[in-house]
Amino acid sequence: MTRTITTLVAGLLVAGGLAGIGPRLAAGELSSWSQPATAQAPLVALSGATGWLNAPVLRPEDLRGKVVLVDFWTYSCINCLRTLPYVKAWAEKYKSSGLVVIGVHTPEFAFEKMPSNVKQAVDQLGIDYPVALDASNAVWDAFGNRAWPALYFVDRNGQLRQRQYGEGRYAEAEQLIQRLLKEAGAAAVPTGLVTPQGAGTQAAPSGMRAGSEETYLGIARAEGFVSAGGGYRFAKDHAWPVTTGLRSNEWTLAGTWTNEAEYVLGRQPGARLLYRFRARDLHLVMGTEGQAPVRFRVRIDGKPPGDDHGSDVDAQGFGTVTSHRLYQLVRQKGSPVERTFELEVLEPGLRAYAFTFG
């Protein structure tokens, strides 16, 4: 669960290291952690990638004399998705000037370790630059990375010149790319700044701080669960009773669910997941138990979402889980107010992993 970001990351930097995977970072929360750096970039660590998409294996010698932008991301991360329009625009704009963009996909959930899932996401997201698959976290660890998303700017001499954690600071990042390309001797480096307009899950955040934070549903990291049926626990095909009167940032289950380490699994039609939230956008990482699509329905305060529906449901709240990914279920048109979100499982086999907000 992501805590106050500045406190958490400051603690990590003092500690000098991080075992495993770090938090997702929201826009503005780490803007001060865009740091100059002078160390040799550990590009040799790319040899630890478990596979590559959109390119053959990239070796350090292939990158010698190149300006390189390394983007650590994972495809279920809303902050990474909102950064992508800029990274893709830079890759296209500065390709002829010699910029090499490399996405390093380091997974958070088990389903993100599957190359076929990552390839599907890369294709759907329109990413055409090389993507290193970092299923074992070897590249992440070699870079000493802290969080998603993270950008590393490497000059023609292989020196790490800047690292940036989190969303934002796009103008500063692009100006640095232009400067590094000029230092490398590129002729006629394009000027100006890109202003991509992302849609759906890639749309820019609202600019208003959400009153709800990322919430994991699997038993390993769950917080905020309440139920008239007792505390949260591992359970197979457990029938949770209806719980009313949710307070801010509390969530509950109703109907038959199986609770696993990473996710909750709705095994029967009519099972419901409810969350009391305050944010413009509500997203939910979901997948299916088998290969067949699973239909669901969303309600807000007990009613169809209408104009407040997200990009992955219609105005009546109907949607379908077709693959493991992040789904946008709510986008409020007016000022965000506290509301109760409800997801009803219409067919068995729906997995729900984590809520994120924007």
C-alpha positions in Angstrom: 0.0 0.0 0.0 1.5 3.4 -1.0 1.9 5.7 2.0 2.9 9.3 2.0 5.3 9.2 -0.9 7.8 11.8 0.1 8.3 10.2 3.5 8.5 6.7 2.0 11.1 7.5 -0.6 13.2 9.7 1.6 13.4 6.7 3.9 14.4 4.4 1.1 17.1 6.8 0.0 18.5 7.0 3.5 18.4 3.3 3.8 20.4 3.1 0.5 18.5 0.2 -1.1 15.2 -1.5 -1.7 14.5 -5.2 -1.8 11.8 -6.2 -4.3 9.3 -3.9 -5.8 8.6 -0.3 -4.9 5.4 1.8 -4.9 3.6 3.4 -7.8 4.0 7.2 -7.7 1.3 9.8 -8.4 1.7 13.1 -10.3 3.4 15.8 -8.3 4.1 13.7 -5.3 7.7 13.1 -6.3 8.4 16.1 -8.5 11.3 17.1 -6.2 12.9 13.7 -6.9 14.1 14.5 -10.3 17.8 14.2 -9.5 21.0 15.0 -11.4 23.3 12.0 -11.5 26.9 11.4 -12.6 27.4 7.7 -12.2 28.0 5.3 -15.1 24.7 4.0 -16.2 24.3 0.2 -15.6 23.3 -0.5 -19.2 25.1 -3.8 -19.0 22.3 -4.8 -16.7 20.0 -5.1 -19.7 21.7 -8.4 -20.3 19.6 -9.6 -17.4 16.4 -9.1 -19.3 14.4 -12.4 -19.6 13.2 -11.4 -23.1 12.7 -8.5 -25.6 9.8 -7.1 -27.5 10.0 -5.0 -30.6 13.7 -5.6 -31.0 16.4 -8.2 -30.8 18.5 -8.3 -27.7 20.1 -4.9 -27.1 23.7 -5.2 -25.9 25.7 -2.4 -24.2 27.9 -2.1 -27.4 24.7 -1.5 -29.4 24.1 1.6 -27.3 27.6 3.0 -27.3 27.6 6.7 -28.4 23.8 6.9 -28.1 21.6 9.0 -26.0 19.3 6.5 -24.1 16.1 7.0 -22.2 15.2 4.1 -20.0 11.6 3.9 -18.7 10.7 1.5 -15.9 7.0 0.7 -16.1 4.5 -2.1 -15.6 1.3 -2.3 -17.7 -1.2 -2.4 -14.8 0.1 0.8 -13.3 -2.1 3.9 -13.8 0.8 6.3 -13.3 2.9 4.5 -15.9 0.0 4.5 -18.4 -0.4 8.3 -17.9 3.3 8.8 -18.6 3.2 6.7 -21.8 1.9 9.4 -24.2 5.0 11.5 -23.5 7.5 8.6 -23.7 5.9 7.5 -27.0 5.9 11.0 -28.4 9.6 11.5 -27.5 10.6 8.2 -29.1 8.9 9.3 -32.3 10.0 12.9 -32.3 13.7 12.3 -31.6 14.3 8.9 -33.3 16.0 10.5 -36.3 18.2 12.5 -34.0 19.6 9.4 -32.4 17.5 8.9 -29.2 17.0 5.3 -28.1 14.1 4.7 -25.8 14.0 1.4 -23.9 11.0 0.4 -21.8 11.9 -1.9 -18.9 8.8 -3.9 -17.9 9.2 -5.0 -14.3 6.0 -6.7 -13.1 4.1 -6.1 -10.0 1.5 -8.9 -10.3 2.2 -12.5 -11.3 0.2 -12.2 -14.5 2.5 -9.4 -15.7 5.4 -11.9 -15.7 3.9 -13.7 -18.7 5.5 -12.5 -21.9 2.3 -13.1 -23.9 0.4 -10.7 -21.6 3.0 -8.1 -21.8 3.1 -8.4 -25.6 -0.6 -8.0 -25.8 -0.4 -4.8 -23.7 2.5 -3.4 -25.7 0.5 -4.0 -28.9 -2.7 -2.5 -27.5 -0.9 0.6 -26.1 0.8 1.3 -29.4 4.4 1.0 -28.1 6.9 0.4 -30.9 10.2 1.0 -29.2 12.2 -1.8 -27.6 10.8 -3.3 -24.4 13.0 -5.4 -22.1 11.1 -8.0 -20.0 12.4 -7.9 -16.5 10.4 -10.7 -14.9 13.2 -11.6 -12.4 13.7 -7.9 -11.4 17.4 -8.1 -12.3 17.4 -4.9 -14.3 15.4 -3.1 -11.7 17.9 -4.2 -9.0 21.0 -3.3 -11.0 19.6 0.3 -11.5 18.7 0.5 -7.9 15.3 1.6 -9.0 12.7 2.8 -6.5 9.3 2.9 -8.1 7.1 3.0 -11.2 7.3 5.0 -13.3 10.9 6.0 -13.4 12.9 7.6 -16.2 16.7 7.4 -16.5 18.6 9.7 -18.9 21.9 8.4 -20.3 24.3 10.5 -22.3 26.5 9.4 -25.3 29.3 8.5 -22.9 27.1 6.1 -21.0 26.9 8.5 -18.0 23.6 8.6 -16.1 22.7 12.3 -16.2 19.3 12.4 -14.6 16.8 10.1 -12.9 13.1 11.0 -12.4 10.6 9.1 -10.3 6.9 9.6 -10.8 4.7 11.5 -13.2 5.2 15.1 -14.3 8.1 17.4 -15.1 7.7 16.5 -18.8 9.0 19.9 -20.0 12.1 19.5 -17.9 12.6 15.9 -19.2 12.2 16.9 -22.9 14.6 19.8 -22.6 17.2 17.5 -21.1 16.7 15.1 -24.0 17.3 18.0 -26.5 20.4 19.0 -24.6 21.9 15.5 -24.5 21.2 15.0 -28.2 23.0 18.3 -29.0 25.9 17.3 -26.8 26.1 14.1 -28.9 26.4 16.1 -32.1 23.0 15.5 -33.5 22.2 17.9 -36.3 18.9 19.9 -36.3 17.5 18.6 -33.1 13.7 19.3 -33.1 12.7 22.2 -30.8 9.5 22.8 -28.9 7.7 20.5 -26.5 5.3 17.7 -27.1 1.7 18.1 -25.8 0.1 14.6 -26.2 -3.5 14.2 -25.3 -3.9 10.8 -23.7 -7.4 9.2 -23.6 -9.0 6.7 -21.3 -6.5 5.3 -18.8 -3.8 7.4 -20.4 -5.5 10.7 -19.9 -3.8 13.2 -17.6 -4.8 13.2 -13.9 -7.4 15.7 -12.8 -4.9 18.0 -11.0 -7.0 17.6 -7.8 -5.6 15.3 -5.1 -7.7 12.2 -4.9 -9.2 11.5 -1.5 -8.7 7.8 -2.0 -5.4 5.9 -2.3 -4.3 2.7 -4.1 -6.0 -0.2 -2.4 -4.9 -3.8 -2.8 -7.6 -6.5 -2.5 -5.5 -9.7 -2.2 -5.0 -10.9 1.4 -1.2 -10.3 1.3 -1.6 -6.5 1.1 -5.3 -5.7 1.8 -6.2 -2.7 3.9 -9.5 -1.0 4.6 -11.7 -4.1 4.5 -14.8 -4.2 6.7 -17.5 -6.8 6.9 -20.4 -7.8 9.2 -19.1 -11.3 8.6 -15.8 -10.8 10.4 -12.2 -10.0 9.5 -10.5 -10.5 6.2 -8.9 -13.9 5.7 -8.0 -16.6 3.3 -11.2 -18.2 2.3 -12.5 -20.4 -0.5 -16.0 -19.9 -1.8 -16.9 -17.9 1.3 -20.4 -16.3 1.4 -19.9 -12.7 2.8 -23.0 -11.0 4.2 -24.1 -7.6 3.0 -22.4 -4.8 4.9 -23.9 -1.3 4.9 -22.7 2.1 6.1 -19.3 2.1 4.5 -17.1 5.0 5.6 -14.5 6.8 3.5 -12.0 4.4 1.9 -13.6 1.3 3.3 -14.4 -1.6 1.1 -16.3 -4.8 1.5 -17.4 -8.0 -0.3 -21.0 -9.4 -0.6 -21.8 -12.8 -1.9 -19.5 -15.7 -2.7 -15.8 -14.9 -3.1 -12.5 -16.7 -2.9 -9.7 -14.6 -1.3 -6.2 -15.2 -2.6 -2.8 -13.6 -1.9 -3.0 -11.2 -4.9 -6.7 -11.0 -5.7 -10.3 -11.8 -4.8 -12.2 -14.1 -7.1 -15.9 -13.8 -7.8 -17.0 -17.4 -8.4 -20.8 -16.9 -8.6 -23.1 -14.4 -10.4 -24.4 -11.8 -8.0 -21.1 -11.5 -6.0 -20.4 -7.8 -5.3 -17.4 -5.6 -4.4 -18.1 -2.2 -2.9 -15.8 0.8 -2.1 -16.5 4.2 -0.6 -14.2 6.5 -2.6 -13.5 10.2 -3.4 -11.7 10.8 -6.7 -12.5 11.8 -10.3 -11.4 8.5 -11.7 -11.7 5.0 -10.3 -9.7 2.1 -11.9 -9.6 -1.5 -11.0 -7.0 -4.1 -12.1 -8.9 -7.2 -13.1 -8.5 -10.4 -15.0 -10.3 -13.7 -15.5 -9.9 -17.1 -13.9 -10.0 -18.9 -17.3 -9.9 -17.9 -21.0 -13.5 -16.9 -21.4 -14.5 -13.2 -21.0 -16.5 -12.3 -17.9 -19.2 -9.7 -17.8 -19.8 -7.4 -14.9 -21.9 -4.3 -14.0 -20.9 -1.1 -12.2 -23.2 1.1 -10.1 -22.5 4.4 -8.3 -24.6 5.1 -5.2 -26.8 2.2 -6.3 -27.5 3.6 -9.8 -26.1 3.2 -13.3 -23.1 5.6 -13.7 -24.6 7.5 -16.6 -22.3 10.3 -17.7 -19.8 9.3 -15.0 -19.0 6.0 -16.6 -15.3 5.2 -17.3 -13.9 4.2 -20.7 -14.3 0.5 -20.0 -18.0 0.5 -19.2 -21.1 2.0 -20.8 -23.6 4.5 -19.3 -25.6 1.6 -17.8 -22.4 0.3 -16.2 -22.0 -2.9 -18.2 -18.5 -4.0 -19.1 -16.5 -7.2 -19.9 -13.1 -8.4 -18.6 -11.3 -9.8 -21.6 -7.7 -9.8 -20.3 -5.6 -9.0 -17.3 -5.2 -5.2 -17.2 -6.3 -2.0 -15.6 -9.9 -1.0 -16.3 -11.3 2.5 -16.0 -14.7 2.2 -14.4 -15.6 5.7 -13.2 -14.7 9.2 -14.5 -16.8 11.8 -12.7 -17.7 14.8 -14.9 -18.2 17.3 -12.1 -16.1 18.0 -9.0 -15.3 14.7 -7.2 -17.5 13.9 -4.3 -17.5 10.9 -2.0 -19.6 8.1 -3.5 -20.1 4.4 -3.1 -18.8 2.2 -6.0 -20.3 -1.2 -6.6 -19.2 -3.9 -9.0 -21.5 -6.9 -9.5 -20.2 -10.1 -11.1 -22.5 -11.3 -13.8 -20.6 -14.4 -14.7 -18.2 -16.5 -12.6 -14.4 -16.2 -12.8 -13.7 -12.5 -12.2 -10.4 -11.6 -10.5 -10.0 -8.2 -8.9 -6.5 -7.1 -7.8 -6.3 -3.4 -6.8 -8.1 -0.1 -7.0 -6.3 3.1 -8.2 -7.6 6.6 -8.4 -7.0 9.9 -10.2 
